[in-house]
Each structure stands twice: as C-alpha cells, then as structure tokens.
Amino acid sequence: MTHTLVIIIMTVIVSLLAWQSPAFLNRLVFDPLMVKKGQIDRFITYGFIHAHGWHLFFNMFTLFFFGQAIERLYIAKFGYLGFLGFYVAAIIFSVLPDFIKSGNGHTRTVLLGASGGVSAVLFAFVLLAPWQLIYFFAVIPVPAIIFAILYVAYSIYAYKKGNDNIGHLAHMAGAVFGVVATIAIEPALLLHFIGELLNPKF
C-alpha cells in the first residue's frame, strides 16, 4: 500500500469521525487561540479533517492522482518516511501565514482541511511534468502548468476579495512550499522544469 493511500485512508476516517462529533472536530481544527494556549498539535491535526463531503473528495481525489509520483521522489531521497515528512511539513507550513496574520493567536481564524498539503503535492508534480494534463473537475483537460497559473491567480484574487471562508492563503503557502522544498532536495528539477516548459507536450 502506498503512503499516499495511507494518508487518504487516515484522512477519510478522521474526517468521518469528526462529522459525528462536533467536540472532536473542534479539538482538531486550527484555532490560533488554542494554539497559543499550548495545543500545537493543531498545526497538524487540522489537515486531516474536512468541512463536508465535497471538500474531502476534491482534496483526496487530487492527492490520489498526483501524490504517488511525488511519493517516489521523496522516498528515494529520504527513505520510508520521506513523503509523509514532506506532506506533514507542508500542512504545517501552509497554515503559518494565517497564524502570523492572526497575531500569533491574538485573533481567531479557524481553518481545516488538507488543501495546503495537497497544493504542495500538486505544485511539486508541476515541476516534474508541467504539460501533463490535469482533468479539472474530473472532466476538463488542462496542462498542469496552466492549471497552476490559474490556481495561483484565483487564490490571490479570492484572498484579496475576502468574501468566503476558504483558506486561500494556506493554498498559496502550500504551493510555494511544494515548489521550494522539492527544488531544494532535487536542484536538477529546476533545469528539468525549464527544459519541459520550452518543449510543450500535449
């Protein structure tokens, strides 16, 4: 069983349990005020629960299709727990901007979901295969690099507009982490990415 599949199973189970118990869900969400009181485990636990079925499905669907390629890279570099370490680090890093924005716990911005970690996986994949077709909403074929550009542009727009409850800042932070961390552990990927960009393949 791949590590990607293990993460998906864990996330589904924890999310289902959280939907049955509001108290359990509230204990796992990222709440800056509670983090400031010492519940630092929330930097990780929030990434394994979701608001509803579609939220869970979209994140796990994306992770399933792109996680295994990145998993092989990180396991080759760091051994058995390499990909898990990357994924957990992405979840932690992606929520840091919101934590800082909250005044390190002085205001309350509650977050949940694996989107930051999934964004890291997706953008790391873009480095490997920028022209690989991604099926947006499982229907519309879009090259990975085009999807990445649109994703970032929309996230910036939606974050500035600020009229929804989606963690766009976490999405962007996760994307940055995925790219920077992957290039840091495999610098040759930067030249590979540039070479792929200059030779479009559809």
N, CA, C and O of each residue as an XYZ file, in Angstrom:
808
protein
N       0.847     -1.196      0.000
C       0.000      0.000      0.000
C       0.886      1.250      0.000
O       1.812      1.364      0.803
N       0.594      2.178     -0.902
C       1.407      3.387     -0.992
C       1.149      4.317      0.196
O       0.114      4.224      0.856
N       2.089      5.203      0.455
C       1.926      6.159      1.545
C       0.811      7.144      1.229
O       0.108      7.615      2.123
N       0.660      7.449     -0.057
C      -0.441      8.327     -0.461
C      -1.779      7.722     -0.056
O      -2.642      8.412      0.486
N      -1.941      6.455     -0.317
C      -3.193      5.786      0.030
C      -3.395      5.725      1.539
O      -4.520      5.858      2.019
N      -2.312      5.524      2.290
C      -2.400      5.507      3.748
C      -2.888      6.859      4.263
O      -3.751      6.921      5.139
N      -2.331      7.944      3.714
C      -2.750      9.290      4.119
C      -4.221      9.512      3.794
O      -4.960     10.076      4.602
N      -4.647      9.071      2.617
C      -6.048      9.232      2.214
C      -6.971      8.482      3.166
O      -7.982      9.028      3.607
N      -6.632      7.241      3.483
C      -7.462      6.440      4.388
C      -7.549      7.094      5.763
O      -8.630      7.190      6.345
N      -6.407      7.542      6.278
C      -6.386      8.211      7.582
C      -7.263      9.459      7.571
O      -8.027      9.704      8.505
N      -7.141     10.243      6.498
C      -7.894     11.496      6.412
C      -9.389     11.241      6.322
O     -10.181     11.943      6.951
N      -9.775     10.249      5.548
C     -11.199      9.904      5.425
C     -11.762      9.446      6.764
O     -12.846      9.873      7.161
N     -11.034      8.581      7.458
C     -11.502      8.058      8.743
C     -11.644      9.185      9.774
O     -12.666      9.284     10.454
N     -10.620     10.026      9.884
C     -10.660     11.112     10.864
C     -11.764     12.106     10.525
O     -12.452     12.598     11.419
N     -11.937     12.404      9.241
C     -12.997     13.328      8.831
C     -14.372     12.764      9.163
O     -15.235     13.484      9.664
N     -14.578     11.488      8.886
C     -15.870     10.857      9.180
C     -16.158     10.878     10.674
O     -17.287     11.143     11.086
N     -15.144     10.600     11.484
C     -15.312     10.631     12.938
C     -15.635     12.052     13.415
O     -16.465     12.248     14.302
N     -14.962     13.035     12.809
C     -15.177     14.433     13.208
C     -16.590     14.890     12.868
O     -17.176     15.685     13.603
N     -17.145     14.394     11.759
C     -18.511     14.776     11.379
C     -19.542     14.234     12.354
O     -20.647     14.765     12.463
N     -19.171     13.164     13.068
C     -20.085     12.563     14.042
C     -19.986     13.217     15.407
O     -20.853     13.020     16.259
N     -18.931     13.995     15.617
C     -18.708     14.588     16.937
C     -18.186     16.016     16.806
O     -16.995     16.209     16.564
N     -19.043     17.010     16.960
C     -18.603     18.409     16.897
C     -17.474     18.721     17.875
O     -16.590     19.523     17.575
N     -17.507     18.083     19.043
C     -16.464     18.326     20.045
C     -15.109     17.828     19.531
O     -14.085     18.486     19.717
N     -15.117     16.665     18.887
C     -13.891     16.095     18.322
C     -13.379     16.985     17.190
O     -12.181     17.258     17.110
N     -14.273     17.435     16.322
C     -13.898     18.310     15.212
C     -13.293     19.612     15.739
O     -12.265     20.073     15.243
N     -13.939     20.195     16.745
C     -13.453     21.464     17.305
C     -12.087     21.321     17.963
O     -11.320     22.281     18.038
N     -11.790     20.113     18.439
C     -10.484     19.880     19.062
C      -9.368     19.767     18.026
O      -8.199     19.991     18.343
N      -9.729     19.417     16.780
C      -8.716     19.194     15.755
C      -8.491     20.380     14.816
O      -7.423     20.493     14.216
N      -9.487     21.270     14.680
C      -9.335     22.402     13.760
C      -8.167     23.283     14.176
O      -7.737     23.265     15.329
N      -7.654     24.063     13.206
C      -6.595     25.011     13.543
C      -7.246     26.262     14.112
O      -7.908     27.016     13.399
N      -7.049     26.467     15.397
C      -7.591     27.625     16.112
C      -6.419     28.345     16.773
O      -5.878     27.852     17.762
N      -6.014     29.515     16.240
C      -4.838     30.223     16.773
C      -4.890     30.478     18.273
O      -3.862     30.454     18.949
N      -6.097     30.725     18.794
C      -6.210     30.994     20.228
C      -5.847     29.754     21.046
O      -5.203     29.856     22.089
N      -6.267     28.588     20.563
C      -5.947     27.346     21.261
C      -4.483     26.962     21.077
O      -3.862     26.401     21.980
N      -3.939     27.268     19.906
C      -2.516     27.010     19.674
C      -1.673     27.824     20.647
O      -0.694     27.329     21.204
N      -2.064     29.073     20.842
C      -1.336     29.939     21.763
C      -1.381     29.402     23.192
O      -0.485     29.663     23.995
N      -2.435     28.649     23.495
C      -2.567     28.070     24.834
C      -1.800     26.751     24.973
O      -1.848     26.103     26.019
N      -1.095     26.365     23.910
C      -0.244     25.182     24.008
C      -0.670     23.982     23.186
O       0.024     22.966     23.189
N      -1.792     24.065     22.480
C      -2.277     22.932     21.683
C      -1.644     22.980     20.286
O      -2.327     23.171     19.280
N      -0.329     22.803     20.259
C       0.402     22.945     19.000
C       0.152     21.790     18.039
O       0.500     21.882     16.861
N      -0.447     20.702     18.524
C      -0.782     19.597     17.637
C      -1.771     20.024     16.557
O      -1.903     19.350     15.535
N      -2.462     21.136     16.776
C      -3.434     21.626     15.795
C      -2.761     22.060     14.498
O      -3.424     22.151     13.464
N      -1.455     22.329     14.533
C      -0.717     22.656     13.314
C      -0.759     21.481     12.330
O      -0.569     21.666     11.128
N      -1.009     20.275     12.848
C      -1.067     19.076     12.006
C      -2.484     18.533     11.891
O      -2.928     18.184     10.797
N      -3.193     18.460     13.006
C      -4.485     17.780     13.005
C      -5.521     18.416     12.091
O      -6.390     17.723     11.562
N      -5.437     19.740     11.899
C      -6.430     20.418     11.060
C      -6.401     19.898      9.620
O      -7.399     19.976      8.904
N      -5.253     19.368      9.207
C      -5.100     18.879      7.841
C      -5.721     17.522      7.595
O      -5.707     17.033      6.465
N      -6.265     16.904      8.631
C      -6.866     15.574      8.473
C      -8.369     15.576      8.678
O      -8.989     14.517      8.767
N      -8.965     16.781      8.752
C     -10.419     16.877      8.856
C     -10.927     17.843      7.786
O     -10.196     18.716      7.319
N     -12.197     17.667      7.408
C     -12.776     18.475      6.340
C     -14.177     18.934      6.712
O     -14.843     18.354      7.569
N     -14.601     19.998      6.036
C     -15.885     20.609      6.376
C     -17.072     19.774      5.919
O     -18.101     19.734      6.593
N     -16.932     19.104      4.771
C     -18.049     18.325      4.227
C     -17.526     17.344      3.186
O     -16.326     17.300      2.914
N     -18.420     16.564      2.609
C     -18.032     15.512      1.686
C     -17.309     15.981      0.443
O     -16.321     15.368      0.039
N     -17.781     17.062     -0.178
C     -17.140     17.554     -1.397
C     -15.747     18.085     -1.099
O     -14.827     17.906     -1.898
N     -15.589     18.734      0.038
C     -14.284     19.242      0.465
C     -13.298     18.078      0.587
O     -12.168     18.151      0.105
N     -13.738     17.025      1.228
C     -12.909     15.836      1.410
C     -12.620     15.167      0.069
O     -11.473     14.824     -0.218
N     -13.648     14.981     -0.750
C     -13.490     14.281     -2.020
C     -12.512     15.004     -2.942
O     -11.623     14.377     -3.519
N     -12.670     16.311     -3.082
C     -11.810     17.059     -4.002
C     -10.347     16.969     -3.584
O      -9.475     16.755     -4.426
N     -10.069     17.133     -2.287
C      -8.690     17.063     -1.815
C      -8.092     15.670     -1.980
O      -6.955     15.530     -2.429
N      -8.858     14.640     -1.618
C      -8.335     13.282     -1.700
C      -8.230     12.795     -3.139
O      -7.330     12.019     -3.463
N      -9.127     13.235     -4.000
C      -9.069     12.913     -5.424
C      -7.776     13.464     -6.028
O      -7.079     12.767     -6.765
N      -7.465     14.720     -5.709
C      -6.251     15.355     -6.212
C      -5.011     14.675     -5.650
O      -4.058     14.417     -6.385
N      -5.016     14.385     -4.364
C      -3.872     13.730     -3.723
C      -3.627     12.354     -4.318
O      -2.478     11.964     -4.525
N      -4.693     11.618     -4.594
C      -4.555     10.266     -5.138
C      -3.846     10.279     -6.489
O      -2.976      9.446     -6.739
N      -4.208     11.209     -7.354
C      -3.669     11.212     -8.708
C      -2.266     11.793     -8.823
O      -1.554     11.473     -9.774
N      -1.851     12.627     -7.895
C      -0.538     13.252     -8.016
C       0.425     12.878     -6.890
O       1.632     13.087     -7.008
N      -0.104     12.332     -5.812
C       0.740     12.016     -4.663
C       1.761     10.935     -4.925
O       2.883     11.013     -4.424
N       1.400      9.926     -5.701
C       2.292      8.775     -5.851
C       3.575      9.116     -6.599
O       4.631      8.560     -6.298
N       3.493     10.031     -7.578
C       4.704     10.444     -8.294
C       5.659     11.183     -7.359
O       6.868     10.954     -7.392
N       5.115     12.065     -6.528
C       5.949     12.814     -5.584
C       6.430     11.899     -4.467
O       7.535     12.067     -3.949
N       5.606     10.943     -4.103
C       5.984      9.965     -3.074
C       7.257      9.233     -3.467
O       8.155      9.066     -2.642
N       7.342      8.798     -4.709
C       8.527      8.059     -5.167
C       9.788      8.926     -5.070
O      10.854      8.441     -4.691
N       9.656     10.204     -5.414
C      10.801     11.111     -5.348
C      11.299     11.270     -3.922
O      12.502     11.179     -3.673
N      10.394     11.505     -2.985
C      10.792     11.771     -1.601
C      11.261     10.514     -0.876
O      12.142     10.586     -0.019
N      10.687      9.378     -1.208
C      11.148      8.134     -0.595
C      12.545      7.796     -1.105
O      13.380      7.299     -0.349
N      12.801      8.065     -2.389
C      14.127      7.815     -2.948
C      15.184      8.683     -2.264
O      16.333      8.269     -2.109
N      14.784      9.896     -1.856
C      15.729     10.821     -1.230
C      15.888     10.599      0.269
O      16.996     10.682      0.799
N      14.780     10.316      0.950
C      14.801     10.289      2.417
C      14.353      8.972      3.040
O      14.259      8.868      4.263
N      14.080      7.987      2.228
C      13.692      6.715      2.791
C      12.197      6.596      3.043
O      11.401      7.373      2.515
N      11.832      5.621      3.848
C      10.453      5.181      4.016
C       9.492      6.301      4.410
O       8.367      6.354      3.912
N       9.920      7.188      5.290
C       9.020      8.235      5.786
C       9.204      9.577      5.068
O       8.694     10.600      5.524
N       9.926      9.572      3.953
C      10.214     10.815      3.255
C       8.989     11.570      2.788
O       8.885     12.779      2.998
N       8.056     10.867      2.154
C       6.871     11.542      1.632
C       5.959     12.011      2.757
O       5.404     13.108      2.697
N       5.809     11.190      3.768
C       4.986     11.577      4.913
C       5.544     12.839      5.569
O       4.792     13.735      5.951
N       6.869     12.900      5.693
C       7.502     14.090      6.264
C       7.232     15.321      5.430
O       6.939     16.389      5.967
N       7.329     15.176      4.101
C       7.044     16.285      3.190
C       5.605     16.759      3.336
O       5.346     17.960      3.404
N       4.675     15.820      3.385
C       3.250     16.154      3.451
C       2.902     16.856      4.766
O       2.199     17.867      4.768
N       3.394     16.320      5.876
C       3.118     16.929      7.183
C       3.775     18.308      7.279
O       3.175     19.244      7.805
N       5.001     18.435      6.773
C       5.680     19.730      6.787
C       4.901     20.751      5.961
O       4.834     21.926      6.322
N       4.313     20.300      4.849
C       3.519     21.195      4.005
C       2.269     21.671      4.735
O       1.891     22.838      4.636
N       1.636     20.769      5.462
C       0.444     21.135      6.234
C       0.796     22.182      7.293
O       0.062     23.150      7.493
N       1.917     21.974      7.961
C       2.354     22.929      8.988
C       2.692     24.277      8.367
O       2.237     25.319      8.836
N       3.496     24.245      7.307
C       3.943     25.491      6.685
C       2.774     26.285      6.109
O       2.747     27.513      6.195
N       1.813     25.580      5.523
C       0.728     26.279      4.825
C      -0.167     27.085      5.767
O      -0.832     28.025      5.333
N      -0.187     26.726      7.041
C      -1.043     27.454      7.980
C      -0.290     28.566      8.711
O      -0.903     29.378      9.404
N       1.021     28.607      8.560
C       1.815     29.617      9.257
C       1.435     31.055      8.885
O       1.345     31.900      9.776
N       1.209     31.366      7.593
C       0.820     32.756      7.269
C      -0.463     33.186      7.973
O      -0.566     34.323      8.435
N      -1.443     32.283      8.059
C      -2.686     32.626      8.754
C      -2.435     32.806     10.251
O      -3.041     33.666     10.890
N      -1.539     31.989     10.802
C      -1.211     32.104     12.220
C      -0.541     33.446     12.498
O      -0.863     34.123     13.475
N       0.397     33.820     11.624
C       1.077     35.107     11.779
C       0.086     36.254     11.609
O       0.117     37.237     12.349
N      -0.797     36.106     10.615
C      -1.807     37.134     10.365
C      -2.732     37.314     11.564
O      -3.228     38.414     11.809
N      -2.963     36.243     12.308
C      -3.846     36.303     13.469
C      -3.177     36.983     14.659
O      -3.788     37.142     15.716
N      -1.919     37.383     14.481
C      -1.191     37.989     15.595
C      -0.660     36.928     16.524
O      -0.589     37.121     17.738
N      -0.279     35.777     15.930
C       0.228     34.641     16.710
C      -0.765     34.209     17.784
O      -0.386     33.843     18.897
N      -2.046     34.259     17.421
C      -3.062     33.750     18.332
C      -3.898     34.812     19.003
O      -4.705     34.495     19.876
N      -3.729     36.059     18.624
C      -4.494     37.130     19.267
C      -5.895     37.272     18.677
O      -6.797     37.797     19.330
N      -6.075     36.806     17.444
C      -7.410     36.792     16.839
C      -7.708     35.373     16.365
O      -6.811     34.539     16.251
N      -8.973     35.120     16.096
C      -9.389     33.749     15.790
C      -9.710     33.578     14.307
O     -10.632     34.207     13.788
N      -8.945     32.725     13.632
C      -9.201     32.338     12.251
C      -9.151     30.822     12.203
O      -8.073     30.235     12.113
N     -10.300     30.191     12.262
C     -10.363     28.733     12.337
C     -10.252     28.132     10.947
O     -10.967     28.539     10.031
N      -9.351     27.162     10.786
C      -9.128     26.513      9.495
C      -9.165     25.004      9.636
O      -8.849     24.457     10.693
N      -9.557     24.331      8.552
C      -9.490     22.885      8.500
C      -9.386     22.440      7.057
O      -9.818     23.145      6.145
N      -8.806     21.258      6.854
C      -8.698     20.711      5.513
C      -7.269     20.472      5.075
O      -6.337     21.103      5.574
N      -7.107     19.544      4.127
C      -5.781     19.145      3.652
C      -5.300     19.973      2.474
O      -4.285     19.633      1.866
N      -5.999     21.050      2.134
C      -5.704     21.788      0.905
C      -4.263     22.284      0.818
O      -3.675     22.272     -0.263
N      -3.688     22.717      1.932
C      -2.308     23.194      1.910
C      -1.337     22.085      1.536
O      -0.452     22.282      0.703
N      -1.503     20.923      2.151
C      -0.656     19.777      1.828
C      -0.866     19.296      0.413
O       0.091     18.952     -0.281
N      -2.121     19.268     -0.023
C      -2.443     18.826     -1.381
C      -1.882     19.802     -2.406
O      -1.391     19.381     -3.454
N      -1.948     21.102     -2.119
C      -1.368     22.103     -3.015
C       0.133     21.883     -3.168
O       0.672     22.026     -4.266
N       0.804     21.541     -2.087
C       2.237     21.271     -2.138
C       2.535     20.096     -3.056
O       3.469     20.143     -3.856
N       1.740     19.046     -2.935
C       1.910     17.863     -3.787
C       1.663     18.214     -5.249
O       2.447     17.843     -6.123
N       0.582     18.924     -5.510
C       0.222     19.289     -6.881
C       1.304     20.143     -7.542
O       1.665     19.902     -8.693
N       1.823     21.143     -6.817
C       2.809     22.038     -7.414
C       4.176     21.369     -7.529
O       4.958     21.717     -8.414
N       4.472     20.424     -6.655
C       5.696     19.633     -6.824
C       5.580     18.797     -8.093
O       6.559     18.622     -8.818
N       4.391     18.286     -8.357
C       4.153     17.500     -9.565
C       4.337     18.354    -10.818
O       4.847     17.872    -11.829
N       3.926     19.612    -10.754
C       4.077     20.521    -11.899
C       5.551     20.627    -12.295
O       5.865     20.745    -13.480
N       6.455     20.586    -11.314
C       7.887     20.628    -11.621
C       8.308     19.419    -12.433
O       9.168     19.520    -13.309
N       7.705     18.276    -12.145
C       8.070     17.040    -12.838
C       7.497     16.987    -14.244
O       8.177     16.582    -15.186
N       6.233     17.401    -14.382
C       5.547     17.242    -15.665
C       4.602     18.408    -15.919
O       3.386     18.265    -15.787
N       5.160     19.575    -16.286
C       4.318     20.769    -16.435
C       3.256     20.679    -17.526
O       2.252     21.390    -17.470
N       3.464     19.819    -18.510
C       2.483     19.723    -19.605
C       1.542     18.531    -19.457
O       0.711     18.269    -20.327
N       1.684     17.815    -18.345
C       0.761     16.706    -18.083
C      -0.660     17.247    -17.935
O      -0.879     18.246    -17.250
N      -1.611     16.595    -18.569
C      -2.988     17.057    -18.489
C      -3.604     16.743    -17.130
O      -3.549     15.608    -16.655
N      -4.185     17.753    -16.522
C      -4.948     17.613    -15.288
C      -6.424     17.780    -15.658
O      -6.800     18.723    -16.354
N      -7.232     16.866    -15.188
C      -8.652     16.946    -15.535
C      -9.398     17.742    -14.471
O      -9.775     17.217    -13.424
N      -9.599     19.022    -14.768
C     -10.272     19.940    -13.862
C     -11.710     19.507    -13.679
O     -12.430     19.284    -14.652
N     -12.132     19.388    -12.412
C     -13.455     18.867    -12.078
C     -13.655     17.480    -12.675
O     -14.781     17.057    -12.937
N     -12.521     16.767    -12.891
C     -12.520     15.405    -13.424
C     -13.057     15.331    -14.850
O     -13.379     14.243    -15.326
N     -13.161     16.473    -15.542
C     -13.755     16.494    -16.881
C     -12.914     17.298    -17.875
O     -12.635     16.817    -18.973
N     -12.505     18.522    -17.502
C     -11.871     19.453    -18.441
C     -10.349     19.262    -18.420
O      -9.725     19.492    -17.384
N      -9.732     18.842    -19.549
C      -8.273     18.653    -19.572
C      -7.524     19.983    -19.649
O      -7.770     20.795    -20.541
N      -6.609     20.193    -18.704
C      -5.816     21.425    -18.655
C      -4.367     21.043    -18.348
O      -4.129     20.282    -17.410
N      -3.383     21.552    -19.117
C      -1.977     21.281    -18.775
C      -1.670     21.739    -17.352
O      -2.165     22.771    -16.900
N      -0.854     20.966    -16.660
C      -0.570     21.234    -15.247
C      -0.056     22.656    -15.018
O      -0.445     23.297    -14.042
N       0.805     23.156    -15.893
C       1.368     24.485    -15.705
C       0.299     25.567    -15.858
O       0.322     26.570    -15.144
N      -0.637     25.365    -16.788
C      -1.725     26.328    -16.971
C      -2.643     26.300    -15.754
O      -3.085     27.341    -15.267
N      -2.919     25.094    -15.273
C      -3.745     24.960    -14.076
C      -3.093     25.678    -12.899
O      -3.770     26.360    -12.130
N      -1.759     25.520    -12.760
C      -1.030     26.145    -11.655
C      -1.135     27.663    -11.713
O      -1.353     28.315    -10.691
N      -0.980     28.227    -12.915
C      -1.074     29.680    -13.075
C      -2.472     30.172    -12.717
O      -2.623     31.154    -11.991
N      -3.486     29.491    -13.224
C      -4.866     29.874    -12.936
C      -5.182     29.730    -11.450
O      -5.891     30.554    -10.872
N      -4.652     28.682    -10.847
C      -4.876     28.403     -9.425
C      -4.323     29.534     -8.565
O      -4.992     30.031     -7.659
N      -3.081     29.933     -8.868
C      -2.449     31.000     -8.099
C      -3.184     32.327     -8.315
O      -3.436     33.072     -7.368
N      -3.521     32.605     -9.575
C      -4.215     33.859     -9.884
C      -5.555     33.931     -9.156
O      -5.909     34.963     -8.587
N      -6.288     32.830     -9.179
C      -7.588     32.825     -8.497
C      -7.416     32.954     -6.987
O      -8.166     33.682     -6.338
N      -6.434     32.253     -6.426
C      -6.207     32.306     -4.983
C      -5.880     33.728     -4.528
O      -6.374     34.183     -3.497
N      -5.041     34.430     -5.307
C      -4.695     35.814     -4.968
C      -5.932     36.701     -5.056
O      -6.186     37.524     -4.177
N      -6.697     36.521     -6.130
C      -7.916     37.319     -6.310
C      -8.910     37.078     -5.177
O      -9.437     38.024     -4.593
N      -9.163     35.800     -4.871
C     -10.144     35.459     -3.839
C      -9.676     35.896     -2.458
O     -10.482     36.314     -1.627
N      -8.363     35.799     -2.213
C      -7.830     36.226     -0.913
C      -8.021     37.732     -0.717
O      -8.421     38.183      0.357
N      -7.730     38.499     -1.769
C      -7.893     39.949     -1.676
C      -9.358     40.339     -1.538
O      -9.696     41.295     -0.840
N     -10.224     39.586     -2.215
C     -11.650     39.883     -2.134
C     -12.185     39.545     -0.743
O     -12.979     40.294     -0.174
N     -11.738     38.403     -0.203
C     -12.023     38.042      1.177
C     -13.480     37.897      1.557
O     -13.871     38.269      2.663
N     -14.293     37.360      0.654
C     -15.716     37.221      0.986
C     -16.169     35.772      1.088
O     -17.357     35.482      0.948
N     -15.219     34.848      1.334
C     -15.599     33.456      1.555
C     -14.833     32.929      2.764
O     -14.048     33.653      3.378
N     -15.066     31.675      3.095
C     -14.423     31.076      4.276
C     -13.342     30.071      3.882
O     -13.012     29.171      4.655
N     -12.797     30.226      2.684
C     -11.788     29.297      2.179
C     -10.391     29.828      2.505
O     -10.138     31.029      2.417
N      -9.492     28.922      2.882
C      -8.136     29.321      3.269
C      -7.226     29.519      2.075
O      -6.300     28.736      1.862
N      -7.479     30.561      1.291
C      -6.687     30.800      0.081
C      -5.217     31.057      0.406
O      -4.331     30.675     -0.359
N      -4.966     31.699      1.529
C      -3.578     31.964      1.922
C      -2.841     30.653      2.178
O      -1.670     30.515      1.824
N      -3.522     29.698      2.788
C      -2.925     28.379      3.032
C      -2.661     27.648      1.724
O      -1.655     26.951      1.589
N      -3.570     27.808      0.752
C      -3.374     27.180     -0.558
C      -2.101     27.703     -1.208
O      -1.292     26.928     -1.719
N      -1.927     29.027     -1.185
C      -0.751     29.636     -1.810
C       0.530     29.247     -1.076
O       1.555     28.973     -1.701
N       0.463     29.226      0.245
C       1.642     28.859      1.034
C       2.035     27.410      0.765
O       3.219     27.093      0.652
N       1.035     26.532      0.661
C       1.311     25.135      0.354
C       1.958     24.981     -1.011
O       2.886     24.189     -1.176
N       1.474     25.738     -1.989
C       2.040     25.689     -3.335
C       3.506     26.119     -3.318
O       4.358     25.473     -3.928
N       3.789     27.212     -2.616
C       5.169     27.697     -2.511
C       6.050     26.651     -1.839
O       7.167     26.393     -2.287
N       5.550     26.054     -0.772
C       6.330     25.039     -0.061
C       6.643     23.862     -0.980
O       7.776     23.380     -1.015
N       5.640     23.402     -1.724
C       5.842     22.257     -2.609
C       6.938     22.499     -3.623
O       7.758     21.617     -3.878
N       6.959     23.691     -4.207
C       7.962     24.024     -5.222
C       9.347     24.189     -4.591
O      10.323     23.598     -5.053
N       9.421     24.992     -3.538
C      10.717     25.291     -2.924
C      11.348     24.051     -2.296
O      12.537     23.796     -2.485
N      10.562     23.285     -1.555
C      11.097     22.093     -0.893
C      11.584     21.067     -1.907
O      12.626     20.442     -1.711
N      10.836     20.893     -2.983
C      11.190     19.879     -3.973
C      12.440     20.280     -4.756
O      13.278     19.430     -5.056
N      12.573     21.555     -5.087
C      13.790     22.015     -5.760
C      14.978     21.922     -4.808
O      16.093     21.615     -5.229
N      14.737     22.190     -3.517
C      15.825     22.130     -2.533
C      16.396     20.721     -2.407
O      17.604     20.549     -2.238
N      15.534     19.719     -2.488
C      16.034     18.339     -2.327
C      16.497     17.732     -3.648
O      17.216     16.732     -3.667
N      16.073     18.354     -4.760
C      16.473     17.872     -6.083
C      16.662     19.065     -7.017
O      15.812     19.322     -7.869
N      17.792     19.809     -6.863
C      18.011     21.035     -7.637
C      17.933     20.839     -9.153
O      17.577     21.766     -9.881
N      18.262     19.644     -9.628
C      18.228     19.380    -11.068
C      16.821     19.511    -11.638
O      16.649     19.666    -12.847
N      15.822     19.449    -10.773
C      14.449     19.567    -11.238
C      14.150     20.948    -11.821
O      13.267     21.089    -12.668
N      14.882     21.963    -11.369
C      14.650     23.308    -11.898
C      15.004     23.368    -13.378
O      14.251     23.916    -14.183
N      16.161     22.799    -13.733
C      16.553     22.755    -15.140
C      15.622     21.850    -15.931
O      15.281     22.137    -17.079
N      15.219     20.758    -15.303
C      14.262     19.854    -15.958
C      12.960     20.588    -16.258
O      12.409     20.469    -17.352
N      12.475     21.343    -15.281
C      11.223     22.088    -15.432
C      11.324     23.107    -16.569
O      10.417     23.217    -17.394
N      12.437     23.850    -16.604
C      12.638     24.849    -17.657
C      12.693     24.174    -19.025
O      12.113     24.657    -19.998
N      13.400     23.052    -19.077
C      13.505     22.314    -20.343
C      12.143     21.815    -20.807
O      11.828     21.857    -21.996
N      11.337     21.343    -19.859
C       9.995     20.866    -20.209
C       9.121     22.022    -20.695
O       8.353     21.868    -21.645
N       9.241     23.168    -20.048
C       8.447     24.332    -20.453
C       8.757     24.752    -21.894
O       7.872     25.170    -22.640
N      10.039     24.631    -22.265
C      10.451     25.051    -23.597
C      10.099     24.032    -24.672
O      10.251     24.296    -25.865
N       9.632     22.876    -24.244
C       9.251     21.823    -25.195
C       7.863     21.295    -24.835
O       7.727     20.206    -24.277
N       6.838     22.078    -25.159
C       5.459     21.682    -24.800
C       5.076     20.323    -25.358
O       5.378     19.990    -26.504
N       4.403     19.547    -24.516
C       3.921     18.220    -24.930
C       2.467     18.092    -24.488
O       2.146     18.259    -23.312
N       1.621     17.802    -25.419
C       0.191     17.678    -25.097
C      -0.296     16.266    -25.418
O      -1.471     15.958    -25.218
